[in-house]
Structure formats: C-alpha cells, structure tokens
C-alpha cells in the first residue's frame, strides 16, 4: 500500500524550534515525528510513501533517506511554494495512479489509532475517500467537520 505524508508546513507555532528544522523532524519522546509516522504506516501495510517537503527539507531527508532503514520506499515531492493539502497531493498524483487504496496523513500528530478497520470499511464501502477524525475539543480554536 502507498501513502502520502504531508510534511511541507512551516511549523510557525513551534518556533523557535522550527527555525533550523522542519516540524516533522522534531522529537517526541526522543524519536522524530516523521520516523514515528513512517513506522506507524509500515505497521498498517504501507511499503511506499511520498513525503512532500518545503521548509527545511534536508532535516527530513537526513532522518529518512530512501526509507530502507524503516522498510518503506520513500520518494520526495518538494514544493518551492507551499501548495496546501490538496495541492501537495495533486503534485504527487502520478505516484498514486492505479494505486488502489492509499493513505494520506499529516505529520503533526502522533497516534496509535488502528487503521485496519477504517481501511477495511473504506474498501468495503466503495467510497472515493474516507476521513478519520477525532471528536472536537469544545475549547479548540479550529472548526468542526460537517
């Protein structure tokens, strides 16, 4: 299975930590978020991934390389100008043609959510897309999914 990993953001809210490296390269519990994301995806059957890059791209390339240490083939899609979520996927579209089911994840979170039931339900339903969300925190500064 293939995955698109969104890692191109500027990491503005994490400054000054992100002035010299990208947010996905920051450690959580002494392990870079991008490595945790790749290991998580590998545990759910992903063997190939595209990572979009923009801010401090070498901080991710230096950690991940070609992915062989993790067991996932990695390709990079560098964005000279930030393209946003849909734009990043559109730029990498050729990697996913005829891929069947693929996953798309942000790298600004760490989770242990079991994707297997969601993938199975998605494939069973024949839906074009399935979105996994978490309940909205009532005090959060972001909108809800409707």
Secondary structure as GFF3:
##gff-version 3
##sequence-region A 1 146
A	DSSP	beta_strand	2	6	.	.	.	ID=ss1
A	DSSP	three_ten_helix	12	14	.	.	.	ID=ss2
A	DSSP	three_ten_helix	23	25	.	.	.	ID=ss3
A	DSSP	beta_strand	27	28	.	.	.	ID=ss4
A	DSSP	beta_strand	31	32	.	.	.	ID=ss5
A	DSSP	alpha_helix	33	43	.	.	.	ID=ss6
A	DSSP	beta_strand	48	53	.	.	.	ID=ss7
A	DSSP	alpha_helix	57	64	.	.	.	ID=ss8
A	DSSP	beta_strand	73	78	.	.	.	ID=ss9
A	DSSP	alpha_helix	84	91	.	.	.	ID=ss10
A	DSSP	three_ten_helix	93	96	.	.	.	ID=ss11
A	DSSP	beta_strand	102	106	.	.	.	ID=ss12
A	DSSP	alpha_helix	116	125	.	.	.	ID=ss13
###
